[in-house]
Amino acid sequence: MAEADKDARVHDARHTAATLLIEQGVGISVVQEILGHSQLTTTKRYTHITATLSTEAAARMGRALWG
């Protein structure tokens, strides 16, 4: 069993969950609903750009430009 970091907070888990949901292609409005945010700007602050998201965005742009 994995050990939990004693310094980890539930708040940190919410940021991780938001980012993982975005990486899985879940729409930002759905993430907003899951996290219970009333403002989309709050949800946007919870999500973080990862290497996975950047790589996928670059690949999509490449396909759009060059097929």
N, CA, C and O atoms as a Maestro MAE file, in Angstrom:
{
 s_m_m2io_version
 :::
 2.0.0
}

f_m_ct {
 s_m_title
 :::
 protein
 m_atom[268] {
  # First column is atom index #
  i_m_mmod_type
  r_m_x_coord
  r_m_y_coord
  r_m_z_coord
  i_m_residue_number
  s_m_chain_name
  s_m_pdb_residue_name
  s_m_pdb_atom_name
  i_m_atomic_number
  :::
  1 25 0.843 -1.168 0.000 1 A "MET " " N  " 7
  2 3 0.000 0.000 0.000 1 A "MET " " CA " 6
  3 2 0.898 1.245 0.000 1 A "MET " " C  " 6
  4 15 1.916 1.289 0.691 1 A "MET " " O  " 8
  5 25 0.507 2.242 -0.778 2 A "ALA " " N  " 7
  6 3 1.263 3.482 -0.848 2 A "ALA " " CA " 6
  7 2 1.015 4.309 0.408 2 A "ALA " " C  " 6
  8 15 -0.089 4.324 0.953 2 A "ALA " " O  " 8
  9 25 2.049 4.986 0.850 3 A "GLU " " N  " 7
  10 3 1.900 5.860 2.010 3 A "GLU " " CA " 6
  11 2 1.523 7.258 1.556 3 A "GLU " " C  " 6
  12 15 2.026 7.753 0.548 3 A "GLU " " O  " 8
  13 25 0.641 7.885 2.302 4 A "ALA " " N  " 7
  14 3 0.236 9.256 1.995 4 A "ALA " " CA " 6
  15 2 1.254 10.219 2.581 4 A "ALA " " C  " 6
  16 15 1.765 10.014 3.682 4 A "ALA " " O  " 8
  17 25 1.534 11.254 1.841 5 A "ASP " " N  " 7
  18 3 2.424 12.304 2.327 5 A "ASP " " CA " 6
  19 2 1.740 13.003 3.497 5 A "ASP " " C  " 6
  20 15 0.612 13.477 3.360 5 A "ASP " " O  " 8
  21 25 2.395 13.070 4.620 6 A "LYS " " N  " 7
  22 3 1.798 13.671 5.810 6 A "LYS " " CA " 6
  23 2 1.529 15.161 5.634 6 A "LYS " " C  " 6
  24 15 0.707 15.736 6.348 6 A "LYS " " O  " 8
  25 25 2.224 15.784 4.684 7 A "ASP " " N  " 7
  26 3 2.024 17.207 4.427 7 A "ASP " " CA " 6
  27 2 0.947 17.468 3.376 7 A "ASP " " C  " 6
  28 15 0.594 18.621 3.130 7 A "ASP " " O  " 8
  29 25 0.425 16.415 2.756 8 A "ALA " " N  " 7
  30 3 -0.601 16.587 1.720 8 A "ALA " " CA " 6
  31 2 -1.900 17.066 2.356 8 A "ALA " " C  " 6
  32 15 -2.248 16.688 3.475 8 A "ALA " " O  " 8
  33 25 -2.595 17.898 1.619 9 A "ARG " " N  " 7
  34 3 -3.870 18.434 2.103 9 A "ARG " " CA " 6
  35 2 -4.976 18.045 1.119 9 A "ARG " " C  " 6
  36 15 -4.708 17.771 -0.051 9 A "ARG " " O  " 8
  37 25 -6.200 18.025 1.599 10 A "VAL " " N  " 7
  38 3 -7.347 17.745 0.728 10 A "VAL " " CA " 6
  39 2 -7.378 18.779 -0.394 10 A "VAL " " C  " 6
  40 15 -7.704 18.452 -1.535 10 A "VAL " " O  " 8
  41 25 -7.046 20.001 -0.078 11 A "HIS " " N  " 7
  42 3 -7.019 21.061 -1.078 11 A "HIS " " CA " 6
  43 2 -6.081 20.703 -2.232 11 A "HIS " " C  " 6
  44 15 -6.409 20.938 -3.395 11 A "HIS " " O  " 8
  45 25 -4.917 20.135 -1.916 12 A "ASP " " N  " 7
  46 3 -3.973 19.719 -2.952 12 A "ASP " " CA " 6
  47 2 -4.576 18.630 -3.830 12 A "ASP " " C  " 6
  48 15 -4.368 18.615 -5.043 12 A "ASP " " O  " 8
  49 25 -5.318 17.726 -3.215 13 A "ALA " " N  " 7
  50 3 -5.960 16.644 -3.971 13 A "ALA " " CA " 6
  51 2 -6.980 17.204 -4.957 13 A "ALA " " C  " 6
  52 15 -7.167 16.645 -6.038 13 A "ALA " " O  " 8
  53 25 -7.633 18.286 -4.600 14 A "ARG " " N  " 7
  54 3 -8.601 18.906 -5.515 14 A "ARG " " CA " 6
  55 2 -7.891 19.457 -6.755 14 A "ARG " " C  " 6
  56 15 -8.406 19.340 -7.867 14 A "ARG " " O  " 8
  57 25 -6.718 20.052 -6.569 15 A "HIS " " N  " 7
  58 3 -5.938 20.537 -7.709 15 A "HIS " " CA " 6
  59 2 -5.521 19.362 -8.600 15 A "HIS " " C  " 6
  60 15 -5.614 19.440 -9.825 15 A "HIS " " O  " 8
  61 25 -5.065 18.287 -7.980 16 A "THR " " N  " 7
  62 3 -4.656 17.103 -8.735 16 A "THR " " CA " 6
  63 2 -5.837 16.528 -9.493 16 A "THR " " C  " 6
  64 15 -5.715 16.191 -10.671 16 A "THR " " O  " 8
  65 25 -6.979 16.411 -8.832 17 A "ALA " " N  " 7
  66 3 -8.177 15.867 -9.484 17 A "ALA " " CA " 6
  67 2 -8.583 16.722 -10.676 17 A "ALA " " C  " 6
  68 15 -8.906 16.191 -11.738 17 A "ALA " " O  " 8
  69 25 -8.569 18.031 -10.509 18 A "ALA " " N  " 7
  70 3 -8.947 18.929 -11.602 18 A "ALA " " CA " 6
  71 2 -8.022 18.746 -12.797 18 A "ALA " " C  " 6
  72 15 -8.484 18.658 -13.935 18 A "ALA " " O  " 8
  73 25 -6.736 18.689 -12.545 19 A "THR " " N  " 7
  74 3 -5.763 18.532 -13.626 19 A "THR " " CA " 6
  75 2 -5.914 17.178 -14.309 19 A "THR " " C  " 6
  76 15 -5.874 17.099 -15.536 19 A "THR " " O  " 8
  77 25 -6.084 16.120 -13.536 20 A "LEU " " N  " 7
  78 3 -6.251 14.785 -14.130 20 A "LEU " " CA " 6
  79 2 -7.531 14.702 -14.961 20 A "LEU " " C  " 6
  80 15 -7.539 14.067 -16.015 20 A "LEU " " O  " 8
  81 25 -8.593 15.323 -14.508 21 A "LEU " " N  " 7
  82 3 -9.839 15.331 -15.282 21 A "LEU " " CA " 6
  83 2 -9.639 16.045 -16.624 21 A "LEU " " C  " 6
  84 15 -10.101 15.567 -17.660 21 A "LEU " " O  " 8
  85 25 -8.955 17.183 -16.600 22 A "ILE " " N  " 7
  86 3 -8.678 17.922 -17.840 22 A "ILE " " CA " 6
  87 2 -7.817 17.062 -18.765 22 A "ILE " " C  " 6
  88 15 -8.066 17.019 -19.970 22 A "ILE " " O  " 8
  89 25 -6.810 16.379 -18.223 23 A "GLU " " N  " 7
  90 3 -5.956 15.502 -19.041 23 A "GLU " " CA " 6
  91 2 -6.766 14.389 -19.691 23 A "GLU " " C  " 6
  92 15 -6.414 13.921 -20.774 23 A "GLU " " O  " 8
  93 25 -7.842 13.959 -19.047 24 A "GLN " " N  " 7
  94 3 -8.680 12.887 -19.583 24 A "GLN " " CA " 6
  95 2 -9.712 13.406 -20.583 24 A "GLN " " C  " 6
  96 15 -10.533 12.639 -21.086 24 A "GLN " " O  " 8
  97 25 -9.669 14.701 -20.868 25 A "GLY " " N  " 7
  98 3 -10.571 15.272 -21.858 25 A "GLY " " CA " 6
  99 2 -11.913 15.714 -21.308 25 A "GLY " " C  " 6
  100 15 -12.822 16.032 -22.074 25 A "GLY " " O  " 8
  101 25 -12.049 15.738 -19.990 26 A "VAL " " N  " 7
  102 3 -13.299 16.207 -19.385 26 A "VAL " " CA " 6
  103 2 -13.364 17.719 -19.549 26 A "VAL " " C  " 6
  104 15 -12.386 18.417 -19.284 26 A "VAL " " O  " 8
  105 25 -14.493 18.216 -19.977 27 A "GLY " " N  " 7
  106 3 -14.661 19.644 -20.202 27 A "GLY " " CA " 6
  107 2 -14.542 20.444 -18.912 27 A "GLY " " C  " 6
  108 15 -14.896 19.969 -17.833 27 A "GLY " " O  " 8
  109 25 -14.039 21.659 -19.045 28 A "ILE " " N  " 7
  110 3 -13.808 22.511 -17.883 28 A "ILE " " CA " 6
  111 2 -15.103 22.782 -17.115 28 A "ILE " " C  " 6
  112 15 -15.073 22.903 -15.890 28 A "ILE " " O  " 8
  113 25 -16.231 22.880 -17.809 29 A "SER " " N  " 7
  114 3 -17.500 23.117 -17.126 29 A "SER " " CA " 6
  115 2 -17.912 21.916 -16.277 29 A "SER " " C  " 6
  116 15 -18.515 22.070 -15.215 29 A "SER " " O  " 8
  117 25 -17.580 20.720 -16.759 30 A "VAL " " N  " 7
  118 3 -17.872 19.508 -15.984 30 A "VAL " " CA " 6
  119 2 -16.973 19.461 -14.749 30 A "VAL " " C  " 6
  120 15 -17.427 19.113 -13.658 30 A "VAL " " O  " 8
  121 25 -15.698 19.814 -14.923 31 A "VAL " " N  " 7
  122 3 -14.782 19.866 -13.787 31 A "VAL " " CA " 6
  123 2 -15.288 20.886 -12.767 31 A "VAL " " C  " 6
  124 15 -15.249 20.638 -11.562 31 A "VAL " " O  " 8
  125 25 -15.755 22.015 -13.248 32 A "GLN " " N  " 7
  126 3 -16.313 23.047 -12.369 32 A "GLN " " CA " 6
  127 2 -17.456 22.472 -11.535 32 A "GLN " " C  " 6
  128 15 -17.523 22.700 -10.328 32 A "GLN " " O  " 8
  129 25 -18.338 21.739 -12.168 33 A "GLU " " N  " 7
  130 3 -19.477 21.138 -11.472 33 A "GLU " " CA " 6
  131 2 -19.010 20.117 -10.435 33 A "GLU " " C  " 6
  132 15 -19.506 20.099 -9.309 33 A "GLU " " O  " 8
  133 25 -18.056 19.272 -10.817 34 A "ILE " " N  " 7
  134 3 -17.546 18.244 -9.900 34 A "ILE " " CA " 6
  135 2 -16.924 18.883 -8.665 34 A "ILE " " C  " 6
  136 15 -17.151 18.427 -7.544 34 A "ILE " " O  " 8
  137 25 -16.139 19.939 -8.869 35 A "LEU " " N  " 7
  138 3 -15.471 20.593 -7.748 35 A "LEU " " CA " 6
  139 2 -16.395 21.519 -6.960 35 A "LEU " " C  " 6
  140 15 -16.066 21.944 -5.853 35 A "LEU " " O  " 8
  141 25 -17.552 21.828 -7.542 36 A "GLY " " N  " 7
  142 3 -18.517 22.668 -6.839 36 A "GLY " " CA " 6
  143 2 -18.204 24.147 -6.866 36 A "GLY " " C  " 6
  144 15 -18.623 24.891 -5.979 36 A "GLY " " O  " 8
  145 25 -17.470 24.578 -7.877 37 A "HIS " " N  " 7
  146 3 -17.139 25.998 -7.996 37 A "HIS " " CA " 6
  147 2 -18.292 26.758 -8.642 37 A "HIS " " C  " 6
  148 15 -18.905 26.267 -9.589 37 A "HIS " " O  " 8
  149 25 -18.586 27.938 -8.141 38 A "SER " " N  " 7
  150 3 -19.628 28.759 -8.754 38 A "SER " " CA " 6
  151 2 -19.075 29.605 -9.899 38 A "SER " " C  " 6
  152 15 -19.823 30.041 -10.773 38 A "SER " " O  " 8
  153 25 -17.760 29.834 -9.887 39 A "GLN " " N  " 7
  154 3 -17.119 30.640 -10.922 39 A "GLN " " CA " 6
  155 2 -16.125 29.792 -11.716 39 A "GLN " " C  " 6
  156 15 -15.319 29.065 -11.135 39 A "GLN " " O  " 8
  157 25 -16.186 29.888 -13.035 40 A "LEU " " N  " 7
  158 3 -15.262 29.153 -13.889 40 A "LEU " " CA " 6
  159 2 -13.821 29.607 -13.662 40 A "LEU " " C  " 6
  160 15 -12.891 28.811 -13.793 40 A "LEU " " O  " 8
  161 25 -13.638 30.863 -13.329 41 A "THR " " N  " 7
  162 3 -12.278 31.363 -13.081 41 A "THR " " CA " 6
  163 2 -11.620 30.635 -11.909 41 A "THR " " C  " 6
  164 15 -10.405 30.438 -11.909 41 A "THR " " O  " 8
  165 25 -12.395 30.242 -10.929 42 A "THR " " N  " 7
  166 3 -11.852 29.478 -9.800 42 A "THR " " CA " 6
  167 2 -11.372 28.121 -10.280 42 A "THR " " C  " 6
  168 15 -10.286 27.677 -9.907 42 A "THR " " O  " 8
  169 25 -12.168 27.464 -11.103 43 A "THR " " N  " 7
  170 3 -11.796 26.151 -11.629 43 A "THR " " CA " 6
  171 2 -10.525 26.254 -12.464 43 A "THR " " C  " 6
  172 15 -9.657 25.385 -12.383 43 A "THR " " O  " 8
  173 25 -10.413 27.296 -13.253 44 A "LYS " " N  " 7
  174 3 -9.219 27.477 -14.079 44 A "LYS " " CA " 6
  175 2 -7.968 27.614 -13.220 44 A "LYS " " C  " 6
  176 15 -6.893 27.165 -13.617 44 A "LYS " " O  " 8
  177 25 -8.097 28.230 -12.048 45 A "ARG " " N  " 7
  178 3 -6.949 28.344 -11.142 45 A "ARG " " CA " 6
  179 2 -6.578 26.985 -10.540 45 A "ARG " " C  " 6
  180 15 -5.441 26.793 -10.109 45 A "ARG " " O  " 8
  181 25 -7.510 26.057 -10.508 46 A "TYR " " N  " 7
  182 3 -7.256 24.729 -9.952 46 A "TYR " " CA " 6
  183 2 -6.556 23.803 -10.937 46 A "TYR " " C  " 6
  184 15 -5.931 22.826 -10.522 46 A "TYR " " O  " 8
  185 25 -6.645 24.085 -12.218 47 A "THR " " N  " 7
  186 3 -6.040 23.213 -13.215 47 A "THR " " CA " 6
  187 2 -4.646 23.713 -13.565 47 A "THR " " C  " 6
  188 15 -4.364 24.910 -13.506 47 A "THR " " O  " 8
  189 25 -3.789 22.781 -13.927 48 A "HIS " " N  " 7
  190 3 -2.406 23.110 -14.230 48 A "HIS " " CA " 6
  191 2 -2.014 22.477 -15.557 48 A "HIS " " C  " 6
  192 15 -2.457 21.374 -15.876 48 A "HIS " " O  " 8
  193 25 -1.189 23.168 -16.327 49 A "ILE " " N  " 7
  194 3 -0.727 22.650 -17.606 49 A "ILE " " CA " 6
  195 2 0.376 21.634 -17.329 49 A "ILE " " C  " 6
  196 15 1.365 21.939 -16.663 49 A "ILE " " O  " 8
  197 25 0.193 20.435 -17.846 50 A "THR " " N  " 7
  198 3 1.181 19.372 -17.658 50 A "THR " " CA " 6
  199 2 1.873 19.076 -18.980 50 A "THR " " C  " 6
  200 15 1.444 19.549 -20.033 50 A "THR " " O  " 8
  201 25 2.932 18.300 -18.924 51 A "ALA " " N  " 7
  202 3 3.631 17.889 -20.140 51 A "ALA " " CA " 6
  203 2 2.682 17.118 -21.052 51 A "ALA " " C  " 6
  204 15 2.737 17.265 -22.273 51 A "ALA " " O  " 8
  205 25 1.824 16.309 -20.473 52 A "THR " " N  " 7
  206 3 0.855 15.540 -21.265 52 A "THR " " CA " 6
  207 2 -0.061 16.472 -22.049 52 A "THR " " C  " 6
  208 15 -0.297 16.260 -23.238 52 A "THR " " O  " 8
  209 25 -0.576 17.501 -21.386 53 A "LEU " " N  " 7
  210 3 -1.470 18.444 -22.063 53 A "LEU " " CA " 6
  211 2 -0.733 19.223 -23.148 53 A "LEU " " C  " 6
  212 15 -1.272 19.426 -24.235 53 A "LEU " " O  " 8
  213 25 0.481 19.657 -22.868 54 A "SER " " N  " 7
  214 3 1.264 20.411 -23.851 54 A "SER " " CA " 6
  215 2 1.600 19.558 -25.070 54 A "SER " " C  " 6
  216 15 1.498 20.018 -26.207 54 A "SER " " O  " 8
  217 25 1.998 18.324 -24.827 55 A "THR " " N  " 7
  218 3 2.342 17.416 -25.921 55 A "THR " " CA " 6
  219 2 1.131 17.133 -26.797 55 A "THR " " C  " 6
  220 15 1.231 17.138 -28.024 55 A "THR " " O  " 8
  221 25 -0.007 16.888 -26.168 56 A "GLU " " N  " 7
  222 3 -1.227 16.617 -26.933 56 A "GLU " " CA " 6
  223 2 -1.654 17.842 -27.731 56 A "GLU " " C  " 6
  224 15 -2.091 17.707 -28.874 56 A "GLU " " O  " 8
  225 25 -1.538 19.019 -27.158 57 A "ALA " " N  " 7
  226 3 -1.898 20.249 -27.875 57 A "ALA " " CA " 6
  227 2 -0.997 20.439 -29.099 57 A "ALA " " C  " 6
  228 15 -1.474 20.801 -30.174 57 A "ALA " " O  " 8
  229 25 0.298 20.194 -28.933 58 A "ALA " " N  " 7
  230 3 1.226 20.323 -30.052 58 A "ALA " " CA " 6
  231 2 0.922 19.300 -31.135 58 A "ALA " " C  " 6
  232 15 0.985 19.621 -32.322 58 A "ALA " " O  " 8
  233 25 0.593 18.079 -30.745 59 A "ALA " " N  " 7
  234 3 0.259 17.038 -31.716 59 A "ALA " " CA " 6
  235 2 -1.017 17.401 -32.481 59 A "ALA " " C  " 6
  236 15 -1.099 17.194 -33.691 59 A "ALA " " O  " 8
  237 25 -1.991 17.934 -31.782 60 A "ARG " " N  " 7
  238 3 -3.236 18.347 -32.455 60 A "ARG " " CA " 6
  239 2 -2.976 19.470 -33.455 60 A "ARG " " C  " 6
  240 15 -3.532 19.471 -34.554 60 A "ARG " " O  " 8
  241 25 -2.135 20.417 -33.074 61 A "MET " " N  " 7
  242 3 -1.805 21.510 -33.986 61 A "MET " " CA " 6
  243 2 -1.068 20.977 -35.207 61 A "MET " " C  " 6
  244 15 -1.329 21.410 -36.329 61 A "MET " " O  " 8
  245 25 -0.162 20.053 -34.999 62 A "GLY " " N  " 7
  246 3 0.542 19.436 -36.112 62 A "GLY " " CA " 6
  247 2 -0.405 18.725 -37.067 62 A "GLY " " C  " 6
  248 15 -0.273 18.845 -38.285 62 A "GLY " " O  " 8
  249 25 -1.351 17.992 -36.518 63 A "ARG " " N  " 7
  250 3 -2.332 17.306 -37.372 63 A "ARG " " CA " 6
  251 2 -3.210 18.304 -38.114 63 A "ARG " " C  " 6
  252 15 -3.561 18.082 -39.273 63 A "ARG " " O  " 8
  253 25 -3.569 19.407 -37.451 64 A "ALA " " N  " 7
  254 3 -4.409 20.437 -38.096 64 A "ALA " " CA " 6
  255 2 -3.660 21.100 -39.238 64 A "ALA " " C  " 6
  256 15 -4.260 21.415 -40.266 64 A "ALA " " O  " 8
  257 25 -2.362 21.318 -39.078 65 A "LEU " " N  " 7
  258 3 -1.578 22.004 -40.101 65 A "LEU " " CA " 6
  259 2 -1.115 21.086 -41.222 65 A "LEU " " C  " 6
  260 15 -1.132 21.464 -42.394 65 A "LEU " " O  " 8
  261 25 -0.699 19.866 -40.853 66 A "TRP " " N  " 7
  262 3 -0.058 19.006 -41.830 66 A "TRP " " CA " 6
  263 2 -0.736 17.651 -42.036 66 A "TRP " " C  " 6
  264 15 -0.241 16.805 -42.781 66 A "TRP " " O  " 8
  265 25 -1.859 17.462 -41.377 67 A "GLY " " N  " 7
  266 3 -2.623 16.225 -41.579 67 A "GLY " " CA " 6
  267 2 -2.178 15.038 -40.861 67 A "GLY " " C  " 6
  268 15 -2.782 13.973 -40.994 67 A "GLY " " O  " 8
  :::
 }
 m_bond[267] {
  # First column is bond index #
  i_m_from
  i_m_to
  i_m_order
  :::
  1 1 2 1
  2 2 3 1
  3 3 4 2
  4 3 5 1
  5 5 6 1
  6 6 7 1
  7 7 8 2
  8 7 9 1
  9 9 10 1
  10 10 11 1
  11 11 12 2
  12 11 13 1
  13 13 14 1
  14 14 15 1
  15 15 16 2
  16 15 17 1
  17 17 18 1
  18 18 19 1
  19 19 20 2
  20 19 21 1
  21 21 22 1
  22 22 23 1
  23 23 24 2
  24 23 25 1
  25 25 26 1
  26 26 27 1
  27 27 28 2
  28 27 29 1
  29 29 30 1
  30 30 31 1
  31 31 32 2
  32 31 33 1
  33 33 34 1
  34 34 35 1
  35 35 36 2
  36 35 37 1
  37 37 38 1
  38 38 39 1
  39 39 40 2
  40 39 41 1
  41 41 42 1
  42 42 43 1
  43 43 44 2
  44 43 45 1
  45 45 46 1
  46 46 47 1
  47 47 48 2
  48 47 49 1
  49 49 50 1
  50 50 51 1
  51 51 52 2
  52 51 53 1
  53 53 54 1
  54 54 55 1
  55 55 56 2
  56 55 57 1
  57 57 58 1
  58 58 59 1
  59 59 60 2
  60 59 61 1
  61 61 62 1
  62 62 63 1
  63 63 64 2
  64 63 65 1
  65 65 66 1
  66 66 67 1
  67 67 68 2
  68 67 69 1
  69 69 70 1
  70 70 71 1
  71 71 72 2
  72 71 73 1
  73 73 74 1
  74 74 75 1
  75 75 76 2
  76 75 77 1
  77 77 78 1
  78 78 79 1
  79 79 80 2
  80 79 81 1
  81 81 82 1
  82 82 83 1
  83 83 84 2
  84 83 85 1
  85 85 86 1
  86 86 87 1
  87 87 88 2
  88 87 89 1
  89 89 90 1
  90 90 91 1
  91 91 92 2
  92 91 93 1
  93 93 94 1
  94 94 95 1
  95 95 96 2
  96 95 97 1
  97 97 98 1
  98 98 99 1
  99 99 100 2
  100 99 101 1
  101 101 102 1
  102 102 103 1
  103 103 104 2
  104 103 105 1
  105 105 106 1
  106 106 107 1
  107 107 108 2
  108 107 109 1
  109 109 110 1
  110 110 111 1
  111 111 112 2
  112 111 113 1
  113 113 114 1
  114 114 115 1
  115 115 116 2
  116 115 117 1
  117 117 118 1
  118 118 119 1
  119 119 120 2
  120 119 121 1
  121 121 122 1
  122 122 123 1
  123 123 124 2
  124 123 125 1
  125 125 126 1
  126 126 127 1
  127 127 128 2
  128 127 129 1
  129 129 130 1
  130 130 131 1
  131 131 132 2
  132 131 133 1
  133 133 134 1
  134 134 135 1
  135 135 136 2
  136 135 137 1
  137 137 138 1
  138 138 139 1
  139 139 140 2
  140 139 141 1
  141 141 142 1
  142 142 143 1
  143 143 144 2
  144 143 145 1
  145 145 146 1
  146 146 147 1
  147 147 148 2
  148 147 149 1
  149 149 150 1
  150 150 151 1
  151 151 152 2
  152 151 153 1
  153 153 154 1
  154 154 155 1
  155 155 156 2
  156 155 157 1
  157 157 158 1
  158 158 159 1
  159 159 160 2
  160 159 161 1
  161 161 162 1
  162 162 163 1
  163 163 164 2
  164 163 165 1
  165 165 166 1
  166 166 167 1
  167 167 168 2
  168 167 169 1
  169 169 170 1
  170 170 171 1
  171 171 172 2
  172 171 173 1
  173 173 174 1
  174 174 175 1
  175 175 176 2
  176 175 177 1
  177 177 178 1
  178 178 179 1
  179 179 180 2
  180 179 181 1
  181 181 182 1
  182 182 183 1
  183 183 184 2
  184 183 185 1
  185 185 186 1
  186 186 187 1
  187 187 188 2
  188 187 189 1
  189 189 190 1
  190 190 191 1
  191 191 192 2
  192 191 193 1
  193 193 194 1
  194 194 195 1
  195 195 196 2
  196 195 197 1
  197 197 198 1
  198 198 199 1
  199 199 200 2
  200 199 201 1
  201 201 202 1
  202 202 203 1
  203 203 204 2
  204 203 205 1
  205 205 206 1
  206 206 207 1
  207 207 208 2
  208 207 209 1
  209 209 210 1
  210 210 211 1
  211 211 212 2
  212 211 213 1
  213 213 214 1
  214 214 215 1
  215 215 216 2
  216 215 217 1
  217 217 218 1
  218 218 219 1
  219 219 220 2
  220 219 221 1
  221 221 222 1
  222 222 223 1
  223 223 224 2
  224 223 225 1
  225 225 226 1
  226 226 227 1
  227 227 228 2
  228 227 229 1
  229 229 230 1
  230 230 231 1
  231 231 232 2
  232 231 233 1
  233 233 234 1
  234 234 235 1
  235 235 236 2
  236 235 237 1
  237 237 238 1
  238 238 239 1
  239 239 240 2
  240 239 241 1
  241 241 242 1
  242 242 243 1
  243 243 244 2
  244 243 245 1
  245 245 246 1
  246 246 247 1
  247 247 248 2
  248 247 249 1
  249 249 250 1
  250 250 251 1
  251 251 252 2
  252 251 253 1
  253 253 254 1
  254 254 255 1
  255 255 256 2
  256 255 257 1
  257 257 258 1
  258 258 259 1
  259 259 260 2
  260 259 261 1
  261 261 262 1
  262 262 263 1
  263 263 264 2
  264 263 265 1
  265 265 266 1
  266 266 267 1
  267 267 268 2
  :::
 }
}
